[in-house]
Amino acid sequence: MAEAIENRRSGMILFSTETCIEGHACRMVLHEKEVECDVEYVDLNRNPNHIIELNPYGESPTLMDRDMVLYGSHIVAEYLDDRLPHPPLMPPDPVNRGRVRMMIYRCQRDWLHRLRELDERKQKPNKTFRTTLSRDLASLAPYLAEQDFWLGEEFSLVDCFIAPLLWRLKHYGIELPSQTRSITQYANRIFGRESFRKSLSDAEMEMQLD
């Protein structure tokens, strides 16, 4: 592994498990930017040392860009947006940048971290978590009924983090209330983006067949 990494330090590599919900968000950022980057799928259960050599937490996703190694999906996503500024996925003003960061923080703390941990253990969320998540997402419906994306007309990093969650609802057995049509419409707008289609691993594509 170490020798292989040394031989590839001239490029950009994103290490992610095939079903990592936060790795999926970072893969979508990459495809929004249309950047040349190798995505290397890893199995943390079978070969954790594959990542520990780069990331002391041994987690997905991990980004290597030449001699730079980054982990923490929000850090990776913002780095990619700074490193590859077109198209911008963070707003230029500090108020809306703060709004983006706070929503990503909520996504991670309330939903994504827990789902990633369950996925790594090959477990499904329990009924309590499914009910809470359904209620939380339903609370966003009035907000999204008034605009195309989280920040209005402009696609942003927030959408990259919410989309993988919405894609997995059927897989996790999570049903939204009937009054959340705006959530479904929002999801379909993102699922129709070329960047989203390209971001899907084979295992993630199969989630819609569960």
Protein Blocks (a to p, Z undefined) as FASTA:
>chain_A
ZZmmmmmmmpccddddfklmklmmmmmmmmmnopacddddddfklmmmlmmmmmmnlpac
dddehjaccehjklmmmmmmmmmmcccfbdfbfklmmmmmmmmmmmmmmmmmmmmmmmmn
opacdfklmmmmmmmmmmmmmmmmmpmblnojaccfklmmmmmmmmmmmmnopacdfklm
mmmmmmmmmmmpmklmmmpcfklmmmmmZZ
